[in-house]
Amino acid sequence: MIDSKRLLSILDKFEEINGIAVVGDVGVDKYTSGNVERISPEAPVPVIEVTKEWTKLGLAANVSDNLVDLGIASTLFGVIGKDNHGHIFEGLLKERGLNTKGLVHSSERLTTFKERVVAGPQQICRIDYETQKEMDEKSKDALLEKLHKQLPSFGGIILEDYGKGLFDERFTQEVIALGRRNKVLITVDPSRKNPASWYKGATLFKPNYKEACIIMDQLGYREERKPEKICEILIDELDFENVVVTLGAEGMVSLSKDSKPQRIPTIARDVYDVSGAGDTSIAVLTAALLSGANLEEAIWTANLAAGVVVAKKGTATTTVDEIKGYFNKLQ
């Protein structure tokens, strides 16, 4: 476990971070919750008597949402449609104190909007509104221009790829090159839909285990499934400075250049909902590294944050005080 003094020092420096740019696929999560008392006479489906509805920032926007609750300034760079769901999205950004200077509006796309219908603890269905095709180059270029203009105000860039059409090789490599020229920390949460080579040269690469196995197949290492060896291959093949492979209930395996792999266990006590835990992890990993943590310390800090959010219902965030409180309970 991380030393208590180091943890407090890292967390207390969050508020000193210049800011973090989050670049990625964005959207809205809506939850409709209620009770089932009968079956519809129109079809053999349950009738949900709605008791509560709420919306929150989703996909990459949840990373910025996490950063806000951690006391870190964040600007979100993404593309939304010129539709009602886009208006809802911008309203949620303003409610959370996030600016809209990084948004690009496209008439060729729907704003991604996911509605989950829940009865008690059971999710009944999910309704998706989104455009699946690759994003137009005009929107990507507009996003790159916005990022270039605002980059001096950021200490780090998080690439949050949900495979919704924003990222391609050219766009991703231009963002990474921009960050490297400006000596900005670049962390990546990849999509299993896209080649790992697109993210080459990032400071930190954080796939989950399933994504890491798919990447091994892409790179021609079809027999390699040992997480420690996967980390070594990713650093050698794709010029990452650090790799963290998340293993769910088994924790994380990490490796930095010129170091040995480390396996760090999970410290989650109560797991109610893992939705958004990956977003929390990449937000806290990035913030901790920018606060002077080494990779092992950053992972312990992210593990603590993930332990808080998985005990909450739905896509959740956490605060510095909650992380400190959770750490104290583990002592």
Buried (B, 14 or more C-beta within 10 A) or exposed (E): EBEEEBBBBBBEBBEEBEBBBBBBBBBBBBBBBBEBEEEEEEEEEBBBEEEEEEBBBBBBBBBBBBBBBBBBBBBBBBBBBEBEBBEBBBEBBEEBEBEBEBBBBBEEBBBBBBBBBBBEEEEBEEEEBBBEEEBBEEBBBBBBEBBEEBBEEBBBBBBBBBEBBBBBEEBBBBBBEBBEEEEBBBBBBBBBEBBBBBBBBBBBBBBBBEBBBBBBEBBEBEEBEEBBBBBBBBBEBBEBBBBBBBBBEEBBBBBBEEEEBBEBEBBBEEBBBBBBBBBBBBBBBBBBBBBEBBBBBBBBBBBBBBBBBBBBEBBBBBBBEBBBEBBEEEE
